[in-house]
Amino acid sequence: MEIEKVDAEILSLIARRNEIASEIGLTKRKEGARIRDLGRERSVIRSMEKRAKELGVDEDLARQLTRMLINAS
């Protein structure tokens, strides 16, 4: 059952991330800024790959997950 709790926490964090991304999107629209920043996205992906390596998590998994999160926001 422990893994189910962790999975539920992951979903809660994804929901929170989506809320934050929506808030950022609204702010960018109000300011007339570009919604997507590909340079920033690449930086975030690299950062997540580095963190995954530190944690012993597959870097490809981290990269794919991060791209999915970015695309979902």
Number of C-alpha atoms within 10 A of each C-alpha: 6 7 8 9 10 11 12 12 12 12 12 12 12 15 12 12 16 16 13 13 16 13 12 14 17 14 13 14 12 9 9 9 12 9 12 11 10 9 9 10 14 14 12 16 20 16 15 18 21 16 14 17 14 11 10 9 13 12 19 12 13 20 20 13 14 20 15 11 14 16 8 11 14
